[in-house]
Amino acid sequence: SLPLPPASLPLFPPLAKQVGCLVHEILCACLPFEAEDKLLASALILWADIVQFPDHLSPECHNFIAQCLIKDPAARPSAEQLLQHPWIVRHM
């Protein structure tokens, strides 16, 4: 059996990126950092920012996805903060 991480370890911020990618994929029918070349896709995931969103997404949705995809995991919103995001609150 694997040891459990300490209770103080923030488990959600790294998952926020996965949530952002999933929301983007569902709403846009593509991954946010999609490329045919695997090396390029890896570089985009690590270094690129989404600078343009499809027109059918609201500015609140853009902001939600952008918050989830902040590069620094420590700077990403917590689960509680994401659940209070205006885009989520509006659609709950």
Residue frames as qw, qx, qy, qz and C-alpha x, y, z in Angstrom:
[[0.000, 0.888, 0.459, 0.000, 0.00, 0.00, 0.00],
 [0.401, 0.492, -0.015, 0.773, 1.25, 3.47, -0.87],
 [0.268, -0.382, -0.481, 0.742, 1.71, 6.05, 1.88],
 [0.096, 0.868, 0.478, 0.096, -0.84, 8.85, 1.97],
 [0.338, 0.501, -0.073, 0.794, 0.35, 12.42, 1.37],
 [0.174, -0.213, -0.542, 0.794, 0.41, 14.77, 4.35],
 [0.082, 0.740, 0.654, -0.131, -2.95, 16.40, 5.09],
 [0.079, -0.773, -0.012, 0.630, -1.39, 19.83, 4.51],
 [0.302, -0.092, 0.654, 0.687, -0.51, 19.01, 0.89],
 [0.465, 0.463, 0.098, -0.748, -2.77, 21.00, -1.46],
 [0.509, 0.103, 0.831, 0.198, -4.28, 18.33, -3.68],
 [0.474, 0.714, 0.489, -0.161, -6.57, 20.41, -5.88],
 [0.116, 0.817, -0.217, -0.522, -4.46, 23.07, -7.66],
 [0.144, -0.301, 0.811, 0.481, -2.75, 20.55, -9.97],
 [0.292, 0.406, 0.865, 0.050, -6.21, 19.14, -10.80],
 [0.236, 0.753, 0.203, -0.580, -7.46, 22.62, -11.71],
 [0.079, 0.492, -0.604, -0.622, -5.40, 22.38, -14.89],
 [0.099, 0.123, 0.964, 0.216, -7.12, 19.11, -15.75],
 [0.217, 0.657, 0.622, -0.368, -10.52, 20.72, -15.10],
 [0.161, 0.716, -0.146, -0.664, -9.59, 23.62, -17.38],
 [0.022, 0.278, -0.817, -0.506, -8.47, 21.26, -20.15],
 [0.145, 0.332, 0.932, -0.006, -11.63, 19.18, -19.81],
 [0.227, 0.730, 0.395, -0.509, -13.94, 22.22, -19.88],
 [0.135, 0.610, -0.420, -0.659, -12.08, 23.56, -22.92],
 [0.043, -0.095, 0.926, 0.363, -12.29, 20.21, -24.69],
 [0.202, 0.499, 0.823, -0.179, -16.02, 19.80, -24.00],
 [0.206, 0.799, 0.274, -0.493, -16.93, 23.34, -25.07],
 [0.184, 0.743, -0.394, -0.509, -14.50, 23.71, -27.99],
 [0.956, 0.256, 0.108, -0.095, -14.23, 20.10, -29.21],
 [0.702, 0.491, -0.344, 0.384, -10.43, 20.26, -29.00],
 [0.701, -0.447, -0.264, 0.489, -7.73, 20.30, -26.36],
 [0.051, -0.981, -0.020, 0.187, -6.38, 23.74, -25.42],
 [0.162, -0.741, 0.577, 0.304, -2.81, 22.78, -26.32],
 [0.876, 0.230, 0.424, -0.008, -3.37, 20.40, -29.22],
 [0.223, 0.734, -0.526, -0.367, -0.67, 19.75, -31.81],
 [0.939, 0.242, -0.210, -0.127, 0.10, 16.81, -34.08],
 [0.540, 0.446, -0.577, 0.420, 3.75, 16.79, -32.98],
 [0.724, -0.536, -0.421, 0.106, 4.03, 15.33, -29.45],
 [0.554, -0.121, -0.205, 0.797, 7.11, 17.39, -28.61],
 [0.032, -0.343, -0.151, -0.926, 5.36, 20.59, -29.67],
 [0.576, -0.578, -0.435, -0.381, 2.24, 19.60, -27.70],
 [0.710, -0.401, -0.389, 0.429, 4.40, 19.04, -24.60],
 [0.345, 0.042, -0.070, 0.935, 6.05, 22.43, -25.03],
 [0.250, -0.480, -0.309, -0.782, 2.67, 24.13, -25.46],
 [0.669, -0.569, -0.475, -0.058, 1.34, 22.50, -22.28],
 [0.649, -0.340, -0.276, 0.622, 4.37, 23.75, -20.32],
 [0.335, -0.207, 0.033, 0.919, 4.87, 27.21, -21.78],
 [0.028, -0.340, -0.489, -0.803, 1.95, 28.45, -23.88],
 [0.217, 0.329, 0.530, -0.751, -1.02, 30.50, -22.76],
 [0.260, 0.587, 0.724, 0.252, -4.38, 30.43, -24.45],
 [0.107, -0.259, -0.001, 0.960, -4.63, 33.89, -25.94],
 [0.422, 0.064, -0.337, -0.839, -7.72, 33.41, -28.05],
 [0.359, 0.176, 0.861, -0.314, -10.97, 31.64, -27.26],
 [0.081, 0.391, 0.771, 0.497, -13.79, 30.77, -29.64],
 [0.182, -0.250, -0.065, -0.949, -16.42, 33.49, -29.98],
 [0.619, -0.406, -0.525, -0.419, -19.20, 31.25, -28.66],
 [0.605, -0.323, -0.572, 0.450, -17.63, 31.18, -25.17],
 [0.215, -0.942, -0.192, -0.173, -18.53, 33.96, -22.74],
 [0.201, 0.719, -0.442, 0.497, -15.86, 36.18, -21.16],
 [0.642, -0.525, 0.405, -0.386, -16.68, 34.54, -17.80],
 [0.991, 0.062, 0.115, 0.021, -16.00, 31.12, -19.33],
 [0.591, 0.642, -0.293, 0.390, -12.72, 32.41, -20.81],
 [0.175, -0.713, 0.463, -0.497, -11.72, 33.62, -17.35],
 [0.869, -0.316, 0.291, -0.246, -12.65, 30.33, -15.68],
 [0.943, 0.265, -0.021, 0.200, -10.56, 28.29, -18.13],
 [0.382, 0.714, -0.331, 0.484, -7.67, 30.76, -17.92],
 [0.459, -0.659, 0.420, -0.423, -7.72, 30.58, -14.10],
 [0.963, -0.133, 0.219, -0.080, -7.61, 26.77, -14.25],
 [0.865, 0.382, 0.006, 0.326, -4.68, 26.84, -16.67],
 [0.132, -0.933, 0.322, -0.091, -2.40, 29.19, -14.72],
 [0.663, 0.461, -0.566, 0.167, 1.11, 27.77, -15.16],
 [0.080, 0.358, -0.730, 0.577, 2.16, 27.91, -11.49],
 [0.499, -0.369, -0.775, -0.115, 0.10, 25.29, -9.58],
 [0.318, -0.355, -0.560, 0.678, 0.48, 27.27, -6.36],
 [0.091, 0.171, -0.018, -0.981, -1.09, 30.30, -8.04],
 [0.312, -0.269, -0.737, -0.536, -4.15, 28.41, -9.35],
 [0.540, -0.369, 0.134, -0.744, -7.43, 28.84, -7.50],
 [0.220, -0.100, 0.920, -0.309, -8.47, 26.24, -4.97],
 [0.075, -0.360, -0.895, -0.252, -11.52, 24.03, -5.47],
 [0.072, -0.680, -0.576, 0.448, -13.50, 26.31, -3.21],
 [0.002, 0.547, -0.141, -0.825, -12.46, 29.38, -5.20],
 [0.063, 0.030, -0.760, -0.646, -13.32, 27.72, -8.52],
 [0.076, -0.503, -0.861, -0.012, -16.75, 26.72, -7.20],
 [0.043, -0.749, -0.360, 0.555, -17.36, 30.40, -6.39],
 [0.210, -0.117, 0.461, 0.854, -16.30, 31.58, -9.85],
 [0.426, 0.371, 0.139, -0.813, -19.09, 33.64, -11.48],
 [0.485, 0.246, -0.648, -0.533, -19.28, 31.31, -14.49],
 [0.273, -0.084, -0.950, 0.126, -19.84, 28.26, -12.24],
 [0.133, 0.295, 0.603, -0.729, -22.25, 30.09, -9.92],
 [0.437, 0.302, -0.174, -0.830, -24.31, 31.26, -12.89],
 [0.610, 0.168, -0.648, -0.424, -24.73, 27.71, -14.18],
 [0.091, 0.031, -0.929, 0.357, -25.35, 25.85, -10.91]]
